[in-house]
Amino acid sequence: MYRIGLKTADSMFGKLVTMLERKGALDDALVIVLSDHGEALGLVNDTFIKDGAIIEGLGAPLKTMDAGHGQSVLSPSQYRVLLGFRTFGQEPVFVTSGSDLPSLATVEDIAPTILNLLGMDKDPLNTSGVSFAELLRSAGAPVAANVEPQRIRFTETDLAVLPAPEGGVDEVGTARANSKFFTIDPQAARLHIRRDFTPLALAYKERAAFTARDLLAALPAGPYLHQYVYFDMESGTGRLLSGRPGPELRDGQRLWDELHMHFDGELRPPTRVTMEDWPVFDEQWRSFLADRKARAKVADPGYKLDPTDTQAAAGVAQ
């Protein structure tokens, strides 16, 4: 089914480009194509945690989803995206050669790359990315990559899907749980996240900082704590961190500092989770949401509490 979906999307995109060319909309144009997420299909390489993986210091198994997208920062297939550039017209900005560029890029690099290709020296957007316009202009010729292998990039999860007891995804349960996070503005007719659910959405996000070789993940342990897990992707091993690592783990120190700087104000104190803690955390999630709902009701007396909201919150958080 996934392969069929890819062929269908490819065919539709080809028709779109052909139509734009026929209308002259691509004359002197730069086209950038990116996917909004990757995809994990439960394959061997869809997670860092493989059979036989050693993670020192854990007190309980890590709950990870190796299927879908936006579910786990420990599943690299879910946040590796397609990013392609092509120029059209009689005088192209760069020659399209169909080459993979040797650069560690993120979607944050798109804006500075475009500005550079347009000949704009200053960056009015104040972007945090880096330009790889030089690599595009080189048309795949040997050129030093514009970023070193130890460049730190970041990722985080979104609203989660619920696993089905027999495997796969519980589509009905996921739709029911996640729909609680949204409401419709009757004036603008737009769907947006409910204010009282925003703290919950932020609380159960997983976050990570990573290089080409290592990764530091902050995994929620209830709404008030995080488990910090450091992975050496080359060796396939990891360790639980009880705090900022010492000088014996220089790469870990750097990731720790950058993670806390990038997600400033969002990260919680470190902890070590055992299986005995799981029911405690479940109750904390329910209490956390109930407190937010109570505050929302005080702010808006007309607000009605949906009794399934706390159930949905606990299920999605898991």
C-alpha positions, 0 to 999 in steps of 0.5 A: 500500500505504501509503494502504491501511495508513493507511485500515485503521489509521484504521478500526481506531482509530475502532472502538476509540474507539466501543467505549470511548465505548459502555463509558463509558471516555471519560467525563471523559477526555483522549485523546492520540494519537501515532505512534511515528515518521514515514515516508519514502517516497523522495519529493522532500521526504523528505530535506534532500539534494536534487538540486543541494544544496550542502554545502560541505567534504564529502570524500565523498557522505553515505550517507542513507536516504530511505525508512523511519523512524528511518534518517536525521536528514537525513530530516525525514519520518521523525521528524515524528509525529502528536500529537493531543489530544481531551477527552471528557465533559460538562465538557471541559477544552478545546473540540475544534475540529479545529485545527492548533495553531501550536506547535513541539512534541515528545513531551517536551511531553506530560507538562507539558501533561497536568499543566497541564490537570490543574491541577498547578502543580508538575512532579513528573516534572522534564520537559524539555518545555513545556506548550501547554495554553494553546493547547489551551484557546484552541480555535484562537483567535488566541493567541501561540505558547508557543514561539519559532521558534528553539526547539531540539528533538532527534532520533536514529536507531534500528537501521537497515534494509539497502538492497536492491541493486535498491532498497527494503529488504532485509527478510531481511538487515535481520531477520538483522542486527538480530536479533543485537542482541537476546536473550531473558531465559529467566526473564522471557521478555522480549526485550531488547538484549544488553549487549555490543551496546549500545556498537555501537548507541550508536556508529552512531546519528545525532543532530541538534539543530534549530530551525524553520530550521536543523539540526546533524547528528552523523553517525558516521564509524566508531565513533570520529569524527563528521562534523558537518553544518550545514544552513540549511533555508530555503536548502537549503544546508549545510556541514561543520563542523570544530569549534564554529563561530565568531561568523559562524554564531551559530545554528550555535554555539547548535545545537553547544552544545545538541547536545553538552549534550543528548547529553553523553558520546555525541559524538565528535571531528569529522572530514572523510571521504573515499571512501578512508576507507570501507574503513578505517571498515568495518574499525574497525566490525568491530574495535570489535565484536570487542573488545566480544565478547571482553570479553563472553566474559571476563565470561561464559565460557559465551558463544558468539561467533556468527561472523556477528555481525561481518558483521551489525555492519558491514552495519547500521552502513553 
